[in-house]
Amino acid sequence: MMDVKAFLDEKATLYNQPSFIKDDPICIPHLFEKKQDIEIAGFFAAILAWGQRKTIINKCMELMAMMDNAPHDFVINHAEWDLKPLLKFKHRTFNDLDTLYFIQFFRDFYQQHESLEEAFLIDYSDAADQMEKALIQFHDFFFRSPDAPHRTRKHIATPKRKSACKRLNMFLRWMVRKDSNGVDFGLWHILKPYQLICPCDLHVDRVARKLGLITRKQTDWWTAMELTQNLRKLDPVDPVRYDFALFGLGIMEKY
């Protein structure tokens, strides 16, 4: 494990740099300074993060423009006719119906709450294995409205469906991880970096298997947990910083 640790420490340092931002969906929340704008832009960017990164970024820029590049003000103060441009928004299987429900959720939520972190804190404890429960309860909370379209549920993953929850775990990394490198935001202070689960995408999965950090044959929630538990052996305080190493090795170096 020590050889793997030294290797991944070096790669995490290499890729956890401001230069990482411009080609990654995290560049979307980096367009903003207001906390709630970062949360909303980051959430959309993470949920829409499938396909080529350039396409993801372009679609997110398009969506932010439809919200007047002020997402928090838009979700709180929009009139019905302001939603008309959003009827044209589509990315892969995410369509106008999904977009409008997300906006409805954010409007209702931010009328009562200061930060989106609160939606992940239902029955919170500081235990390291808190995230499974947090993600299940977030999903149920997100779809608590009787108006929630059934089709939209597929866009918010939950461990209850055995999903690895890659996009939500990536969003949580952005919001929770704290360091001085300027990539992740570290905006949230109750959820802790040691509780995060490593986002398990195609590239991370492949590299982690090569390094012996994953042994499960399929990729699901337990695979993400297995990977994270092994990363915690390398760094119990901030295990998900190795996401930079695994992703960088996979997509930049084709490891």
N, C-alpha and C positions, 0 to 999 in steps of 0.2 A: 504493500500500500504506500510505503514511503516514496518509492520511485514514481508512482502515479501522482502522489501529492506534489512532489517537486515539479513534475511535468505540467500538471494542471495549474499550479501556482504561477508558473512562468507564463502560461497561455492566458490565464485570467487577467494578469497584469497587462499583457500585450493588447487584449481586446477591450478591456474595461477603460476606455479612453474616449474623450469627446469626439474623436474622429469616427467612432462607431455610430454616432447619432444620425448623421445625414442620410445614410442608406438603410435605416431601420425604421419600422413604424413608430418607434419611440420619438422620432422627430416631430410627430404631430402634436403630442402634448407639450413638447419643447417650444412650440410656437407661442405659448401662453405663459403668463406670470401669476394670474389669479388662481388661487387654489382650486376653486370649483371648476374653472375652465380646464385646468390640467386634468382633473378627475374625469370630467365628461369626455373631453377629447381623447384622453388615454383609454377610457373604457371602450369607446367606439373603435379606436385604432386597434386595440387588442382583439376585440370580438370580430372585427373584419379582417384579421391577419391570417388569411389563407390565400395561397397563390403566390405569384411573384411579388417580391417586396416593392418593386417600383410601381406595380399596378395598385397594390394596397395603399401605398402612400398617395398616389394620384387620386384614388377614390375617396380617401379620407380628406384630402384637401378640398375636393369637390363638395363633400358633405359639410365641412366647416364653413365654406363659402355660402352654402344654402342657409346656414345659421348665422349669417352676417359676421363670421369670424369672432363671435362672442357667445359661445354655446350656453353658458350659464344664464346670461341675460335673455337669450332666446327662449330657453326652455321655461323660464319663469314668466316672461312677459309677452310671449307671442299671442297674436290674435289668430283666429281660424284661417284667415286668408294668407297668413305668413307661412302656413304649412303647404301651400299649393306647390311650390318648387320641389318639395320633398317627395311628391308623388312620382317624380321621375327618377328617384335614386334607386340604384340596384347594384349590388356587388355579389357575384356568384348566386347563391340561393337566398341572400339577404335582400328583401325587397321593400317597397314603400310601406306595406302593412307592418313589417317589423320595425322600420324606422319610426313610424308614428307611435307605436307602442312604447319604444324606448323613450321617446320624448315625453309621452304621457307619464311614464314611470318617473323620469327625472323631475318633471314639473311637480308631481305630487310629493316626491321625496324631499326636494330642496325647499319646498314651502314649510317643511317641518324640521329639517335637519341641516346642520352646518356643513357636514362632511360626509362623503360616500362611505368613509370608513365605518360609520355607524351601522350600515347595512350588513357588514361582515362581523358584527360584534354581538349577535343574538346569542345569549347563554355563553358569553366569552369566558374562557379561562386561559391562564398563561402556560398551559401544558404544551409540550412540543408537538403533540399529536392533535392539536386543536383544529387543524385546517379542514379535515374531512367533514367534521360537523359544521364548520363555518360555511363551507361551500354548499352543502346540502341545504342549510337554512337560508343562505342567500338566494338560492334558486327558488325556494318556496316563497320567500318574501318578495322577490322580483315579480312573481306571477300571482300574487295574492289578489289582484284585481279580478272581479268577475268578467271584465272586458278583455282579459288577456287572450290574444289569439292562440289557438292550439299550435299552429304552425311555427310560432315564434319560439316556442320552448326549446326547439332543437339548437337554437343559437346561444343558449346559456347552459353550459355543461354542468353536470352534477355527478359526484361519485356514486350516487344512488343508481345511476345508469352505467356504472363501471367505467365512465369516461376518465381519461387521464387529465382532463380539464386544463389542457395546455394554455389556452388563451387567457382564462381567468388567473391561472398561476403566473403567467407572464405579466398581466396587469398588476397583480399584487406585488410582484418583484419590483416593478417600476415605482409603486407608491410607498413601499415599506423599506426597501434596502437603503442603508445610509452609508455613504463614504464620501470622500472628497474628490472623486474622479469626474463628477458632473454628468454621468449618464442617468442612473436611477435618481428619483426625486427625493426619497426619504421624507415624504410629506406627512405620513401617518405615524403615530407615536404609541398607539396601544398594541396593535399587532406588531410582532417582533420578527426580525430577520431569521431567527432560529426556527420559527414556526412555518416558514415558507416551504412550498413544495416546488421542486425544480420543474420548469416547463419542459415537457417531454415531446419535442417535435421530431420529425423524421431525421434531421441531421444529428441532434443531440442523442437520440435513441441509437443511431448507428455507431457513433463514436463511443458512447458509454458501453455498448456491448463489446466493442473491440478491446476496451480497457478493463473488461470484467466487472463493470459497475452494475450491469443488468444481466440477470440469468433467465428471467421469465421469457417464454417464447413469444407471447403476444404483447401488445402495448395497450395497457389499460390503467386504471387507477392504482392497482397494486404494483405495476411496473414503475410508475412515477414515485410511489412510496419507497420501493426497493432502491431506486436510484438515489433518492433524497437521503435515506438512511445511510447509504454508503458514503455520500458526500458529507454527512454529519460526522463521520469518523475522521474525515480530513480536516473539517472546520466546523466544530459544533456550534459556534456563534453565528456564522454567516455562510452556511453551506451552499446557498444558491448563487453566490458569486462565481461558482464554477460553471454556471450556465454560460457565461461569457466564453470560457475556455472550450466547452464542449461544442457550442454553436459555432464559434470561430474556427475551430478545427474542422468542423463538418462542412461549413459553407464557404469559408475562405481558403482553407488548405485542402479540402476534399479528402480529409484523413480517412 
